[in-house]
């Protein structure tokens, strides 16, 4: 059985949470929150991908 990489799992869950927050911001019709959560989601995803590349 493989070990679970907890920090990367939490980072992935944080990215998913950011994109869920985009949906909530759309429901509130708040453009600034939509932009904020999209930018944060992609930034955190990019950080996770860069960490993965450094490990290999």
C-alpha positions in Angstrom: 0.0 0.0 0.0 1.3 3.4 -0.9 1.9 6.1 1.6 -0.4 9.2 1.4 1.5 12.4 0.9 -0.5 14.5 3.4 0.9 18.0 2.5 0.2 17.6 -1.2 -3.3 16.2 -0.4 -4.0 19.3 1.7 -2.8 21.5 -1.1 -5.0 19.8 -3.6 -8.0 20.1 -1.3 -7.2 23.8 -0.9 -7.3 24.3 -4.7 -10.6 22.5 -4.8 -11.9 24.7 -2.0 -10.9 27.8 -4.0 -12.8 26.7 -7.0 -15.9 25.9 -4.9 -15.5 29.4 -3.4 -15.7 30.7 -7.0 -19.1 29.1 -7.3 -20.2 30.7 -4.1 -18.9 34.1 -5.3 -20.9 33.6 -8.5 -24.0 32.9 -6.5 -23.4 36.2 -4.5 -22.7 38.0 -7.8 -19.5 39.5 -6.5 -17.0 40.0 -9.3 -14.1 40.8 -7.0 -14.5 37.6 -5.0 -14.8 35.6 -8.2 -11.5 37.1 -9.5 -9.8 36.7 -6.1 -10.7 33.0 -5.8 -9.8 32.2 -9.4 -6.4 33.8 -9.0 -5.8 32.1 -5.7 -6.8 28.7 -7.1 -4.4 28.9 -10.0 -1.6 30.3 -7.9 -1.9 27.5 -5.3 -2.2 25.0 -8.2 1.0 26.4 -9.8 2.8 26.2 -6.4 1.8 22.5 -6.0 3.0 21.7 -9.5 6.3 23.4 -8.9 6.7 21.4 -5.7 6.0 18.2 -7.6 8.6 19.1 -10.2 11.3 19.8 -7.6 10.7 16.4 -6.0 11.4 14.5 -9.2 
